[in-house]
Amino acid sequence: MKRILHILLLLACTACTKNAGQEIYCDLTLELSLPSGAQVAALAVDNAGPGNYFRNLNTGEEYDFPVFVNGKCRMKVLKGVYVLGFDALAGLADGTGLRVRSAEYTTMLYAVSLVEDTQTLTLNLLELR
């Protein structure tokens, strides 16, 4: 019995060392794109707003969107499948403001898989009037 337990323990340790170098987080860069081609200088999502969410479907964990500067932001998220969406006011490079919506990945049908160590996701924004 001791020998079997020792073998199982050895196998468990071997399995752990094989996966020890794998990262469970994804370094994610979110980029904003407008159909008009205008450059977004700044965008801050009201994370408390209804309909504004960044959710890991595997764990149910919610993330807050960081501030987008020059149309980009970076964040570290647990690898998994995500849904996200938001409405926000974008400050454009020409000094004007524009209401925008990110709606590409808002349901499980259109969820995005973030499973690489490093990924870039472009959010094609809708311009709201």
N, C-alpha and C positions, 0 to 999 in steps of 0.2 A: 504494500500500500504506500509506504514511504517513497519507493522508487517511482511509482506512477505520479504521486504528488510532485516529486522533484522534477520529473519530465514535463508535467503541465506548467509548472512555474518557469522552467527554462524556456518553453515555447512561448509563454506569455511575455517574458522579457525580450525574446528575440523579435516578437511581433511589435513591441513598443519601440525598439531601436530602429526598425525598418521605417516607421512613420515619424520618428523623432525630428527629422529635418523638414517635414512638410509644414507649411504655414497654414493656419486655420483662418487667417484674415486676408482680406483683399485690400490692397492699396488702390483706392478708386479715385479716378479723376472724372468729374462731371463737367461737360462742356455744353454751352448754350448755343443754339443756332436759331436765327430768325429767318423766315422765308424772304424777307426784304433784303437780307444780307447786312442789315445794320449791326453794328458792334455794341454789345451790352457792356457798359463800363462797370455797373454794379447792380446787384440784385440780392435782396434779402427776403427770404420766405418767412412769413409769420407761421411758425411751427404749430401754434395753438389754433390756427384757423381751421374751420370745418372743411374737409376735403383736401387738406394739406398733410401728406403722410409719406413716410419712407419706411416700409415694413418688411421684415424678413419673414417670409411665409413658413419657413422651417421652424423657427423659434417663437414667432410672434413679436419679437423685439422691434421696437420703434426707434428710429434715429432722427435727430434734428438735422435739418439742412444747414450747413455752414453758409456764410456770406460768399456770394460769387463775386470775384474781382476780375475784371477784364474777361468776363464770360466763362470763368472756370472756378472750380473749387476742388479741394482734395479732402478725402476722408478715409478712415480705415473702418471697414465693416467686416463682420463675420461672413465667411463664404456661405452662399446659399442662393435661394430664389427670392426675388424681391418684386414688390409692387410699389409704385411711387407716383405721386401727382401733386401739383400745387398750382395756385393762382398767386401772382405777385405783381409788383410794380417794378419794372426794369428801368434803370437809369441808363440812357444811351450815351454813346461817346460824343454826340453832338449837343448834349445838354438837355435833351427832351426826355420825357417819361412816357412809358407805354405799359398798359396792362397786358400781362401775358399769362398763358396757361401751359403747363406741361401735362399732357394727357395720354402719352403713348403707352405707358406701362401701368395703367391704373387698375387693371383687373387680373385675376389669375390666368385668364386666357392669353393675356399679353404680357405676362410677367417676364422679367429679365433674370438670367442666371449670371451670378457673379461668383465664379469658381476659380478664376486664375489668381495668381499671386498679385498681379498688377493688371488693372483694366481701365480703359477709358470708355465712357458712355456719353454719347452725344444726345442731348435732349432737344428735339425739334419743337420749338415753342410755337404756340398759336397766338396771334395778335388779337386781343380783345378790343372791341370798340365800345 
